Amino acid sequence: MSFKANKFPVVVAAKSISDASKTSTFPPDPNSSESTISTVQREIQENGGEAKSVQVDTRDFASVTNMVDSTVKSYGRLDVIVYNSGAIWWSSVEKTPMKRFLLMQQVNVEGLYGTVQAALPHFKKSNWKARIIVVSPPIYSRFFRGKTAYAMGKVAMSVLTKGLAMDWIREGKREMAITSIWPAATIFSDAILAMLRAPAEEVNGCLELDEDFLRKKGVSDFSQYSLVPGANPRRIMPAQLPDLTVAEQNDEGRRVDSTELRRGSKI
């Protein structure tokens, strides 16, 4: 699978839209309120790419389904999903009200699960050849500190990455891969492109840090990513992450499938 920016259309989706022709400066500051999926679409098009913007509320499964279906209607297929939506609130459990907790679970966990569910029928039609990239972290205890409610949702996203990857392996879908990526440095896009170019079996189910993944792919000079020339910023992530596998990793025992159980039940 080969990905080149000038050959593949991009659909950008988010909740906020605007009139991209009316920004005070273009392209707008990405951190300003003028930066929306509408201005991103315009920026891609003005640089020779093909793009479409679709408004979506990831808390609403019908909205998510419409986003996926309209993408396929426009371009005939769906090859890659990058799930970057996120709600954030970093505080202790005591200082995280239920309203904030529910918002994070709806956007981070339910939104991702809904996007996967909406995409699966289209993946099936394309003979199971696609990739999903999820912005979620490796799982380690320090990540929970001071932001437990947020971490609960983000770790759940990583669990989906691991679990769906194992589903696909067991089902023989060898050209499907879902991979999680988490920022250790400001090199997100290059790391994602490297993941998409890698063989599916190399990245399926992996929870990766952007810089570490690029190092594994042979990148050694990261000076181009320095915002301050000559600076060597402190690493914010652990140098070594825990291995979640166990000795009985491949022993499924007597596997239970709730869909099969329900077929034999009157419930």
Phi, psi and omega in degrees: 000122182243132182242123175232132188303327185275003182243347184240124177292154182237134172251121177256135186225137176192179184279326186265134176232170180201179171268103187294345181276354186246020177286147181292326174224151179223134356288149182287162174302123183299342179266002181265165180290344178284343180275113179224179177297335178293317179287329176295316177302313180297319181296318177298314182295321181288346176259017173091006180263172177251126184212155177219144175248139180229122177288135182212145171247107186292351176280348185245111184298326178296321178293319178296316179298319178298320178300312182292314182297321181290330175296312180293324178296322182285320190240357173083353183196168177223114184257323187220136170239129171246110182265103184246003180295145180193141170249141188226138173205107183260106176195177179290167177301317181300325184262013176248098182293161183301324180300317179292318179302312182295321179300315181295320180290324180293314182284314187281310186268303183296322180298316178294314181299318179295322179296318177298313180299318180293330184276332187305316179299326179286324175298320179299317180294332180266019176065035173055058176227091182197171180227147172234130174247129182243133176272091178208161196265163161300155185260116177208151192295326182300333181297334184283338191295124175077002181206047188303312183297318177296316182296325179303316180288317182294320177294324177300324177296320177292326176297320176299320178301311181295314185292315180294324177300318179291325174303311184294322178296313181297326182272002177077018179274076190286344180258010174260145175208138171238131185224139174259143177228143181224140186284124168255344178202178185270058184227034186305307189296319179296321180293319179296316178298322178295323177295318182291331179277343182285152175302145184305317184293343181278333186241350184297122178084003182278143172250103192245153167262140188302309182295316182296322179295316179296324177298320178295333180270007173102002178282130180235337181259110181252013182297331181296340182267357182287122176288327176249111182308130178085352182283151177229082187297152179294137177291131183265352182248157178301147179288331179224131183254154183290151176265121185275355183285156177236167183300327182268023188310318186263005179265103182275349181061219176269099186286134180252131177239114185299329179294323178291321179297320182293327179299328181266008183245156177269359182291000000 
